[in-house]
Amino acid sequence: MKTSPRPIELLAPARNAEIAIEALLHGADAIYIGASSHGARSAAANSVEDIARIVEFAHKFRARVYVTLNTIIYDSELAQVQKLVCELYRIGVDALIVQDMALLRMDIPPIALHASTQCDIRTPDKARFLASVGFEQLVLPREMTLQEMREIHNAIPGTQLEAFCHGALCVSYSGDCQAGFATQRRSANRGECPQICRHEFDLTDARGNKLIQGRHLLSLRDLNRSHLIPDMLEAGISSFKIEGRLKDAAYVKNTVAAYRQALDRAIAAKPDEYVRSSQGISTISFTPSLCESFNRGFTTYFTSSPRPNEKMASMLTPKWIGTPVGKVIRCTPREIRAKLTTPIANGDGLGFFDRAGRFCGFRVNRADESTLYPATPQQITSGTELYRNHNKLREEALAAPTASRTIPVDITLRPTPSGIAIDASTQFGPSVSLLAETETQAARQPQAETHRKALAKMGDTIFTPSSITDLAQNLFIPLSQLTAFRREVLEKLTENISLTHPLHYRTKEDHTSLFPESQLTYHHNVANRLAREFYKSHGVTEIEPALETTGNGCAAKEKSGKLTVMTTRYCLRRECDRCLRTPSGSQWPAKLYLESGPDRFELEFDCTHCLMHLVATH
């Protein structure tokens, strides 16, 4: 039996309503955005009113709006979150992205729930459990290989799987990082990650000898799976997520447009297997280029292998160095002569690595072919590579309107016994038919071209004419009447598309399902009574509270007296070619430590599972 094509979704980030609308205009099928509280990016909160505006716009294109409520919730906040969920359901939000299982014990409407990447879904067993209790879509860890994605898809083929395709990487398994709270009392699970992984660290041995000094040893490059879209589709991914709820509009425009093109190519190659999940054609005025937006260099991370050969970290700087543009020939404080590979404009931002390996930057006041005049005095060694990380002309272009999104519509004008009728329909439906009771008379001159021009004018609507069929071309219809009739038909069609937007509701919880583990530690982030009730009802017998609820975290210290605050598939030994599985591993001692200011972590290497743990030592 032939199955229907699987709907495929491009999911874009939005810091605010304006960026959300830009993401939709540039081709997103869905957007995710933070509400007024309890989103994992506390700096990207939005009012219910602003989200309602996004919902109204998105639903015109059958696009979806997901709201992030993906922090842990304290007991004192349960009523507040419950009220917020009811408000979001009322305005038509399509789903909530959540971490805390308290949502499944609240008295809330049947709004669809997505399991956030903070749920740390590493195994088919956990994925199967979450699907059984009512989660419609699961966000897989960034660390997953294609084979691991495939195994989860095979375990729960009826559940939508979401995976990151682009953007910043958390070095830790998401949801299982307590490093920020342990060191600065700022919890990633409360939307306040201090990003200590972007800090400079020294790598030392047990005696304090420095093996590496002043490098960003935990700072990963950015994920870029743009060329792996067909492989991810084959592995069962249905939702392709771009990271970046703190990014600006230019970043979102560029990355969304780039991945829209990549996904469209993959869908077009296998139209019997995949179909786009929203409607509308985006027309953009620039050429997307992922290299032209903020990035720390790119990696595919573990997509192709659990032990890849590629480098993953950006150890010299956590900043965007930009794209190479040439080399310095000669430099004086106020004038730089360079051999350039691309033209530089007044106002561009350039950078370089100095002799100490630090990344430095400057703005170009004026560029005269190969001579650059910096805004501040510079001392750059001859032969130094220059990078451009601010392209003024491109940024100015992206600051202007750069996209429109329209829905092709088929229009038919036909005579009726009592007047005329217009039928309007789109590829995905619905359709509209309006009748106008009016006297008609035979035309003295051909009317086909007049009718076509009147019907083809879409004005400021979301439609563009796909086909126009005129079955009344022998009738004279006053132009004003035909124009008003066309306008009314398109208004009704817009209304019908929004009214018939397919809503998904949360499926019934299987109360017989057992959670894969019977004992939970602080790594499971249980922070309130409702979450405890949920887990106990699914077979959990022992629950240790979340670190954030235990004051200074001492109650959660493990039997060894240490506190594991980060688990990562990224291994510093492998990154530095000192893997314990290879002869070169013996060049470093068994005990290694990371130090940054007052913070000190012991590194533990689980070579059986190829994992690295950061353990707080004070």
C-alpha positions as CSV (number, residue, x, y, z in Angstrom):
1,M,0.0,0.0,0.0
2,K,1.4,3.3,-1.0
3,T,2.0,5.7,1.9
4,S,1.6,9.5,1.8
5,P,4.7,11.6,1.6
6,R,6.1,12.6,4.9
7,P,5.7,16.3,5.8
8,I,9.1,18.0,6.2
9,E,9.6,21.1,8.3
10,L,12.2,23.8,8.4
11,L,12.2,25.2,11.9
12,A,13.7,28.6,12.5
13,P,14.6,30.5,15.6
14,A,13.1,33.9,16.6
15,R,14.2,36.3,19.3
16,N,11.1,38.5,18.7
17,A,8.0,38.9,16.6
18,E,9.8,40.9,13.8
19,I,12.5,38.2,13.4
20,A,9.8,35.5,13.4
21,I,8.0,37.1,10.5
22,E,11.2,37.5,8.6
23,A,12.0,33.8,9.1
24,L,8.5,32.9,7.7
25,L,9.0,35.3,4.8
26,H,12.3,33.7,3.9
27,G,10.9,30.2,3.9
28,A,10.5,28.7,7.4
29,D,7.7,26.1,7.8
30,A,7.7,26.7,11.6
31,I,9.3,29.0,14.1
32,Y,10.2,28.5,17.8
33,I,10.1,31.5,20.2
34,G,10.3,32.1,23.9
35,A,7.3,33.3,25.9
36,S,7.3,35.7,28.8
37,S,9.0,33.2,31.1
38,H,10.5,29.7,31.4
39,G,12.3,29.6,28.0
40,A,15.9,28.3,27.8
41,R,17.0,31.8,26.6
42,S,15.9,34.2,29.3
43,A,17.1,37.1,27.1
44,A,14.6,36.2,24.4
45,A,11.3,36.5,26.1
46,N,8.1,37.7,24.3
47,S,4.6,38.7,25.4
48,V,1.5,36.7,24.6
49,E,0.3,39.6,22.4
50,D,3.4,39.5,20.2
51,I,3.1,35.7,19.9
52,A,-0.5,36.0,18.8
53,R,0.6,38.4,16.0
54,I,3.1,35.7,14.8
55,V,0.5,33.0,15.0
56,E,-1.9,35.0,12.8
57,F,0.7,35.6,10.2
58,A,2.1,32.1,10.3
59,H,-1.2,30.3,9.9
60,K,-1.9,32.1,6.6
61,F,0.8,29.9,5.2
62,R,-0.1,26.7,7.2
63,A,3.2,27.4,9.1
64,R,3.4,26.5,12.8
65,V,4.4,28.4,15.9
66,Y,6.1,26.6,18.7
67,V,6.7,28.2,22.1
68,T,9.7,27.2,24.3
69,L,8.8,26.5,27.9
70,N,11.9,24.3,28.3
71,T,13.3,25.2,31.6
72,I,12.8,23.3,34.9
73,I,10.0,24.7,37.0
74,Y,10.0,25.4,40.7
75,D,6.9,24.5,42.9
76,S,6.2,28.2,43.5
77,E,5.9,28.7,39.7
78,L,3.5,25.9,38.7
79,A,0.4,28.0,38.8
80,Q,2.1,30.8,36.8
81,V,3.2,28.3,34.1
82,Q,-0.3,26.7,34.0
83,K,-1.9,30.0,33.4
84,L,0.6,30.9,30.6
85,V,0.0,27.6,28.8
86,C,-3.8,28.3,28.8
87,E,-3.1,31.7,27.3
88,L,-0.9,30.3,24.6
89,Y,-3.5,27.7,23.7
90,R,-6.1,30.4,23.5
91,I,-4.2,32.3,20.8
92,G,-3.6,29.3,18.7
93,V,0.0,28.3,19.4
94,D,0.7,24.9,17.7
95,A,2.9,23.3,20.3
96,L,5.0,23.8,23.4
97,I,8.6,22.7,23.6
98,V,9.1,21.5,27.2
99,Q,11.6,19.8,29.5
100,D,9.7,19.6,32.7
101,M,7.3,16.6,33.1
102,A,5.2,18.7,35.4
103,L,3.4,19.8,32.2
104,L,1.8,16.4,32.0
105,R,0.3,16.7,35.4
106,M,-1.1,20.3,35.1
107,D,-4.7,21.1,34.4
108,I,-4.1,22.5,30.9
109,P,-5.8,22.2,27.5
110,P,-4.7,19.4,25.1
111,I,-2.0,21.5,23.4
112,A,0.6,19.5,21.6
113,L,3.9,19.0,23.5
114,H,7.3,18.5,22.0
115,A,10.1,17.0,24.1
116,S,13.0,19.5,24.2
117,T,16.6,18.6,23.5
118,Q,17.0,19.3,27.3
119,C,15.1,16.0,27.8
120,D,18.4,14.3,26.8
121,I,16.9,11.6,24.6
122,R,19.9,9.4,24.0
123,T,18.3,6.0,23.6
124,P,15.4,4.4,21.8
125,D,14.0,3.3,25.1
126,K,13.7,6.9,26.4
127,A,12.3,8.0,23.0
128,R,9.7,5.2,23.1
129,F,8.7,6.3,26.6
130,L,8.2,9.9,25.8
131,A,6.2,9.1,22.7
132,S,4.0,6.8,24.8
133,V,3.1,9.6,27.3
134,G,1.9,12.0,24.7
135,F,4.8,13.9,23.1
136,E,4.1,14.5,19.4
137,Q,7.7,15.5,18.4
138,L,11.0,14.7,20.0
139,V,14.1,17.0,19.7
140,L,17.1,14.7,19.4
141,P,20.5,15.5,20.9
142,R,23.0,17.4,18.7
143,E,25.5,14.6,19.4
144,M,23.5,11.9,17.5
145,T,24.9,10.0,14.6
146,L,22.8,9.2,11.6
147,Q,22.6,5.6,12.6
148,E,21.4,6.6,16.1
149,M,18.7,8.8,14.6
150,R,17.7,5.9,12.4
151,E,17.4,3.6,15.4
152,I,15.1,5.9,17.2
153,H,13.0,6.5,14.1
154,N,12.6,2.7,13.7
155,A,11.6,2.4,17.3
156,I,8.8,5.1,17.0
157,P,8.0,5.5,13.3
158,G,4.8,7.4,14.1
159,T,6.5,10.1,16.1
160,Q,8.0,13.2,14.5
161,L,11.7,13.6,15.0
162,E,13.4,17.0,15.2
163,A,17.2,17.5,14.8
164,F,19.4,20.5,14.7
165,C,20.9,21.2,11.3
166,H,22.8,24.4,11.9
167,G,24.1,26.8,14.6
168,A,26.0,26.9,17.9
169,L,26.7,23.7,19.7
170,C,26.5,23.0,23.4
171,V,29.5,21.0,24.4
172,S,27.5,19.2,27.0
173,Y,24.5,16.9,26.4
174,S,21.7,19.5,26.6
175,G,19.8,19.4,29.9
176,D,22.7,17.6,31.6
177,C,25.0,20.6,32.2
178,Q,25.3,21.9,35.7
179,A,28.6,23.6,35.2
180,G,27.2,27.1,35.1
181,F,25.2,26.6,38.3
182,A,28.0,24.9,40.1
183,T,30.5,27.7,39.3
184,Q,28.3,30.9,39.0
185,R,24.9,29.9,40.3
186,R,23.5,30.5,36.8
187,S,21.7,27.5,35.5
188,A,21.3,26.5,31.8
189,N,18.2,24.6,32.9
190,R,16.7,27.9,34.0
191,G,17.6,29.8,30.9
192,E,20.7,31.6,32.4
193,C,23.6,29.7,30.9
194,P,26.8,31.7,31.5
195,Q,28.6,29.8,28.7
196,I,31.7,28.9,30.6
197,C,32.5,26.6,27.7
198,R,33.5,29.7,25.7
199,H,36.0,30.7,28.4
200,E,39.8,30.4,28.2
201,F,41.2,27.4,30.0
202,D,44.6,26.0,30.9
203,L,45.0,22.2,30.7
204,T,47.1,21.0,33.6
205,D,48.3,17.8,35.2
206,A,47.8,16.8,38.9
207,R,50.8,18.9,39.9
208,G,49.6,22.0,38.1
209,N,52.0,21.8,35.2
210,K,50.4,23.5,32.1
211,L,50.1,21.3,29.1
212,I,48.1,23.9,27.2
213,Q,47.7,27.5,28.2
214,G,45.0,30.1,27.5
215,R,43.0,28.3,24.9
216,H,39.2,27.9,24.5
217,L,39.4,24.2,25.0
218,L,35.6,23.6,25.3
219,S,34.5,26.0,22.6
220,L,33.0,24.1,19.7
221,R,32.7,25.1,16.2
222,D,29.2,25.7,14.8
223,L,27.1,22.8,13.4
224,N,26.6,22.8,9.6
225,R,24.7,19.8,8.2
226,S,23.5,21.6,5.0
227,H,25.1,19.0,2.8
228,L,23.7,16.1,4.9
229,I,20.0,17.0,4.5
230,P,19.2,13.9,2.3
231,D,21.0,11.6,4.8
232,M,19.1,13.0,7.7
233,L,15.8,12.7,5.8
234,E,16.6,9.0,5.1
235,A,17.4,8.5,8.8
236,G,13.9,9.7,9.7
237,I,14.3,13.3,10.6
238,S,11.1,15.4,9.8
239,S,12.0,18.7,11.4
240,F,15.2,20.5,10.6
241,K,16.1,23.0,13.4
242,I,18.3,26.1,13.1
243,E,19.8,27.2,16.4
244,G,19.8,30.9,17.2
245,R,17.1,32.5,19.4
246,L,19.6,35.2,20.3
247,K,20.7,35.9,16.7
248,D,19.8,39.0,14.8
249,A,17.5,39.3,11.8
250,A,20.3,39.2,9.2
251,Y,21.5,35.8,10.5
252,V,18.0,34.3,10.5
253,K,17.3,35.6,7.0
254,N,20.5,34.1,5.6
255,T,20.4,30.7,7.3
256,V,16.7,30.2,6.7
257,A,17.1,31.1,3.0
258,A,20.1,28.7,2.6
259,Y,18.4,25.8,4.3
260,R,15.1,26.4,2.4
261,Q,17.0,25.9,-0.8
262,A,18.7,22.8,0.5
263,L,15.5,21.2,1.7
264,D,13.6,22.1,-1.5
265,R,16.3,20.3,-3.5
266,A,16.0,17.2,-1.3
267,I,12.2,17.1,-1.4
268,A,12.2,17.7,-5.2
269,A,14.5,14.7,-5.6
270,K,12.0,12.3,-3.8
271,P,8.5,13.8,-4.2
272,D,6.9,10.5,-3.5
273,E,8.6,10.3,-0.1
274,Y,8.6,13.9,1.2
275,V,6.4,17.0,1.0
276,R,6.9,20.5,2.5
277,S,4.8,21.0,5.6
278,S,3.7,24.6,4.8
279,Q,2.7,26.5,1.7
280,G,3.9,29.6,0.0
281,I,6.8,30.4,-2.3
282,S,9.6,32.7,-0.9
283,T,11.3,35.1,-3.2
284,I,14.5,36.5,-1.8
285,S,16.7,39.3,-3.1
286,F,20.1,38.1,-2.1
287,T,22.2,34.9,-2.5
288,P,22.3,32.9,0.7
289,S,25.8,32.1,2.0
290,L,26.2,30.3,5.4
291,C,29.9,31.5,5.5
292,E,28.7,35.1,5.5
293,S,26.8,34.8,8.8
294,F,28.3,34.5,12.3
295,N,30.0,31.2,12.9
296,R,33.0,29.8,14.7
297,G,34.0,27.6,11.8
298,F,31.9,24.6,10.9
299,T,31.7,21.0,12.0
300,T,29.3,18.1,11.2
301,Y,30.0,17.0,14.8
302,F,29.1,13.3,15.2
303,T,26.7,13.1,12.4
304,S,28.6,10.5,10.4
305,S,30.5,8.6,13.1
306,P,30.7,8.2,16.8
307,R,34.5,8.7,16.5
308,P,35.0,11.2,13.6
309,N,38.4,12.3,12.5
310,E,37.4,16.0,11.9
311,K,38.3,18.8,14.4
312,M,35.4,20.1,16.4
313,A,36.7,22.9,18.5
314,S,37.5,26.5,17.9
315,M,40.3,26.8,20.4
316,L,41.9,30.1,19.4
317,T,38.7,32.2,19.8
318,P,35.0,31.8,20.4
319,K,34.4,34.8,18.1
320,W,33.6,34.8,14.4
321,I,36.8,35.4,12.5
322,G,35.0,35.8,9.2
323,T,36.1,34.9,5.7
324,P,39.7,35.3,4.4
325,V,40.1,38.4,2.2
326,G,43.9,38.7,1.7
327,K,47.3,39.1,3.3
328,V,49.1,42.1,4.7
329,I,52.1,43.3,2.6
330,R,53.1,46.3,4.8
331,C,51.5,48.0,7.8
332,T,52.0,51.4,9.4
333,P,49.7,52.5,12.3
334,R,47.4,54.4,9.9
335,E,47.8,52.6,6.6
336,I,47.7,48.9,5.6
337,R,48.9,47.6,2.2
338,A,47.4,44.2,1.4
339,K,47.1,41.7,-1.3
340,L,43.4,41.3,-1.4
341,T,41.3,38.5,-2.9
342,T,38.0,40.4,-2.6
343,P,37.2,44.1,-2.6
344,I,36.9,45.8,0.7
345,A,34.3,48.6,1.3
346,N,34.4,51.6,3.6
347,G,33.0,50.4,7.0
348,D,33.9,46.8,6.7
349,G,35.2,45.0,9.8
350,L,38.4,43.1,9.5
351,G,40.3,40.8,11.9
352,F,43.6,39.0,12.3
353,F,45.6,36.8,14.7
354,D,48.5,38.6,16.3
355,R,51.8,37.0,17.2
356,A,50.4,35.7,20.5
357,G,47.6,34.0,18.7
358,R,45.0,36.5,19.9
359,F,42.2,37.5,17.5
360,C,42.2,41.3,17.0
361,G,39.8,43.4,14.9
362,F,39.4,46.8,13.4
363,R,37.0,48.8,11.3
364,V,38.1,50.1,7.9
365,N,37.5,53.8,7.6
366,R,38.4,53.9,3.9
367,A,39.5,51.4,1.4
368,D,41.3,52.5,-1.7
369,E,41.8,49.3,-3.7
370,S,44.7,47.5,-2.0
371,T,45.3,50.2,0.6
372,L,43.2,50.2,3.8
373,Y,42.9,53.0,6.3
374,P,41.9,51.6,9.7
375,A,39.8,53.6,12.1
376,T,42.3,52.9,14.9
377,P,46.1,52.5,14.7
378,Q,47.2,49.0,13.9
379,Q,50.5,47.0,14.1
380,I,50.2,43.9,11.9
381,T,53.1,41.7,10.8
382,S,53.7,41.4,7.0
383,G,52.2,38.1,5.7
384,T,49.4,38.1,8.3
385,E,46.0,36.7,7.0
386,L,43.1,39.2,7.1
387,Y,39.5,38.1,7.6
388,R,36.3,40.0,7.1
389,N,33.7,39.5,9.8
390,H,31.5,42.5,9.0
391,N,30.5,43.0,5.4
392,K,29.0,46.5,5.4
393,L,27.3,46.3,2.0
394,R,25.8,42.9,2.6
395,E,24.6,43.9,6.1
396,E,23.0,47.0,4.7
397,A,21.3,44.9,2.0
398,L,20.0,42.4,4.6
399,A,18.7,45.3,6.8
400,A,16.3,46.2,4.0
401,P,13.2,44.1,3.0
402,T,14.7,41.0,1.3
403,A,11.9,38.5,0.9
404,S,8.2,38.1,0.0
405,R,6.2,35.0,0.4
406,T,3.1,34.3,-1.7
407,I,0.7,31.4,-2.3
408,P,-0.1,30.5,-5.9
409,V,-3.8,30.6,-6.4
410,D,-6.0,29.2,-9.3
411,I,-8.9,31.5,-10.2
412,T,-11.9,30.7,-12.4
413,L,-14.4,33.2,-13.5
414,R,-17.7,31.6,-14.7
415,P,-21.2,32.7,-15.6
416,T,-24.2,31.5,-13.5
417,P,-27.9,31.7,-14.2
418,S,-28.1,34.6,-11.8
419,G,-24.9,36.4,-12.6
420,I,-21.2,35.4,-12.2
421,A,-19.1,33.3,-9.9
422,I,-15.4,33.3,-8.9
423,D,-13.7,30.1,-7.7
424,A,-10.3,30.4,-6.0
425,S,-8.2,27.5,-4.7
426,T,-4.6,26.7,-3.6
427,Q,-2.6,23.6,-4.0
428,F,-3.1,22.5,-0.4
429,G,-6.7,23.9,-0.1
430,P,-9.1,25.2,0.9
431,S,-11.1,26.7,-1.9
432,V,-13.6,29.5,-2.1
433,S,-16.6,30.0,-4.4
434,L,-18.5,33.3,-4.4
435,L,-21.6,34.1,-6.3
436,A,-22.6,37.6,-7.4
437,E,-26.2,38.1,-8.5
438,T,-26.0,40.7,-11.2
439,E,-27.4,41.2,-14.7
440,T,-24.9,40.3,-17.4
441,Q,-24.9,41.2,-21.1
442,A,-23.0,40.1,-24.1
443,A,-19.8,42.0,-24.7
444,R,-19.4,44.0,-27.9
445,Q,-15.6,43.5,-27.8
446,P,-13.5,40.6,-26.5
447,Q,-13.2,40.8,-22.7
448,A,-10.6,38.0,-22.1
449,E,-7.6,40.3,-21.6
450,T,-9.6,42.8,-19.5
451,H,-10.8,40.0,-17.2
452,R,-7.4,38.5,-17.0
453,K,-5.7,41.7,-15.9
454,A,-8.4,42.5,-13.3
455,L,-8.2,39.0,-11.8
456,A,-4.4,38.8,-11.8
457,K,-4.0,41.9,-9.6
458,M,-3.3,40.5,-6.2
459,G,-2.5,43.8,-4.6
460,D,-1.0,43.5,-1.0
461,T,-2.5,40.0,-0.5
462,I,-0.4,36.9,0.2
463,F,-1.4,35.4,-3.2
464,T,0.1,35.3,-6.7
465,P,-1.8,34.1,-9.7
466,S,-1.0,30.5,-10.8
467,S,-3.7,30.1,-13.4
468,I,-6.7,32.1,-14.5
469,T,-9.5,30.5,-16.3
470,D,-12.1,32.7,-17.9
471,L,-15.4,31.1,-18.8
472,A,-17.2,34.4,-19.0
473,Q,-15.0,36.1,-21.6
474,N,-18.0,36.8,-23.8
475,L,-19.7,38.8,-21.0
476,F,-19.3,42.5,-20.2
477,I,-18.6,42.9,-16.5
478,P,-17.9,46.4,-15.1
479,L,-14.2,46.6,-14.1
480,S,-15.1,48.1,-10.6
481,Q,-17.5,45.2,-10.0
482,L,-15.0,42.6,-11.0
483,T,-12.2,44.2,-9.0
484,A,-14.4,44.3,-5.8
485,F,-15.5,40.7,-6.4
486,R,-11.9,39.5,-6.8
487,R,-10.9,41.4,-3.6
488,E,-13.7,39.8,-1.6
489,V,-12.8,36.3,-2.9
490,L,-9.2,36.6,-1.8
491,E,-10.2,38.0,1.6
492,K,-12.4,34.9,2.1
493,L,-9.7,32.6,0.9
494,T,-7.2,34.1,3.4
495,E,-9.7,33.7,6.1
496,N,-10.5,30.1,5.2
497,I,-6.8,29.2,5.2
498,S,-6.4,30.5,8.7
499,L,-9.7,28.9,9.9
500,T,-8.8,25.5,8.5
501,H,-5.2,25.5,9.8
502,P,-4.7,21.9,11.1
503,L,-4.3,21.9,14.8
504,H,-2.6,18.9,16.6
505,Y,-3.7,17.9,20.0
506,R,-1.8,16.0,22.7
507,T,-2.4,12.3,22.6
508,K,-3.5,10.3,25.6
509,E,-0.9,9.3,28.1
510,D,-0.2,5.6,28.5
511,H,-0.2,5.3,32.3
512,T,1.2,1.8,32.1
513,S,4.5,2.9,30.5
514,L,7.5,2.5,32.7
515,F,10.4,5.1,32.6
516,P,13.6,3.3,31.5
517,E,15.3,4.0,34.9
518,S,13.9,3.4,38.4
519,Q,16.3,5.7,40.2
520,L,16.8,9.4,39.2
521,T,19.7,11.6,40.1
522,Y,20.2,15.3,39.9
523,H,21.1,14.8,36.3
524,H,17.3,14.2,35.5
525,N,16.4,17.8,36.7
526,V,13.4,17.0,38.8
527,A,12.5,20.3,40.5
528,N,8.9,20.2,41.6
529,R,6.2,18.0,43.1
530,L,4.2,17.4,39.9
531,A,7.3,16.1,38.1
532,R,8.0,13.8,41.0
533,E,4.4,12.6,40.8
534,F,4.8,11.9,37.1
535,Y,7.9,9.9,37.4
536,K,6.6,7.9,40.4
537,S,3.5,7.0,38.5
538,H,5.7,5.5,35.8
539,G,7.7,3.2,38.0
540,V,10.5,5.4,39.4
541,T,11.2,4.6,43.1
542,E,14.0,7.0,44.0
543,I,14.3,10.7,42.9
544,E,17.2,13.0,43.8
545,P,16.2,16.7,43.4
546,A,17.6,18.9,40.7
547,L,20.8,20.7,41.7
548,E,19.1,24.1,41.5
549,T,16.7,23.2,44.3
550,T,19.5,22.1,46.8
551,G,21.0,25.4,47.7
552,N,24.8,25.1,47.1
553,G,24.4,21.7,45.5
554,C,26.2,19.8,48.3
555,A,23.3,17.4,48.8
556,A,23.8,16.2,45.3
557,K,27.5,15.4,45.6
558,E,28.3,11.8,44.5
559,K,29.7,9.2,46.8
560,S,33.2,10.2,45.8
561,G,32.6,13.7,47.1
562,K,32.8,15.1,43.6
563,L,30.1,16.6,41.5
564,T,29.9,15.7,37.8
565,V,28.7,18.9,36.1
566,M,29.1,18.1,32.4
567,T,29.0,15.0,30.2
568,T,30.1,15.4,26.6
569,R,30.8,13.3,23.6
570,Y,33.5,15.7,22.7
571,C,36.8,14.4,24.0
572,L,39.7,16.8,24.5
573,R,42.2,14.0,24.2
574,R,40.8,13.0,20.8
575,E,40.7,16.7,19.7
576,C,44.3,17.2,20.6
577,D,45.4,13.8,19.1
578,R,46.1,12.3,22.5
579,C,43.3,9.7,22.5
580,L,44.0,6.9,25.1
581,R,43.1,4.4,22.4
582,T,46.2,5.4,20.4
583,P,50.0,5.4,21.3
584,S,50.1,9.2,21.4
585,G,47.7,9.1,24.4
586,S,50.6,8.2,26.7
587,Q,52.1,11.6,26.0
588,W,49.7,13.1,28.5
589,P,49.2,11.9,32.1
590,A,46.0,10.0,33.1
591,K,44.8,12.8,35.4
592,L,44.0,16.0,33.6
593,Y,42.4,19.2,34.8
594,L,40.8,22.3,33.3
595,E,41.4,25.6,35.0
596,S,39.8,29.0,34.3
597,G,40.2,31.7,37.0
598,P,38.8,30.2,40.2
599,D,37.2,27.3,38.4
600,R,38.8,23.9,38.3
601,F,37.5,20.7,36.8
602,E,38.9,17.2,36.8
603,L,38.5,15.4,33.5
604,E,37.3,11.8,33.5
605,F,37.4,9.8,30.4
606,D,35.0,7.0,29.8
607,C,36.7,5.3,26.9
608,T,34.2,2.4,26.8
609,H,31.4,4.8,25.8
610,C,33.7,7.5,24.4
611,L,32.5,10.2,26.8
612,M,34.3,12.9,28.7
613,H,33.0,14.1,32.1
614,L,33.8,17.4,33.8
615,V,33.9,17.0,37.6
616,A,33.8,20.0,39.9
617,T,36.7,19.7,42.4
618,H,35.6,22.3,45.0
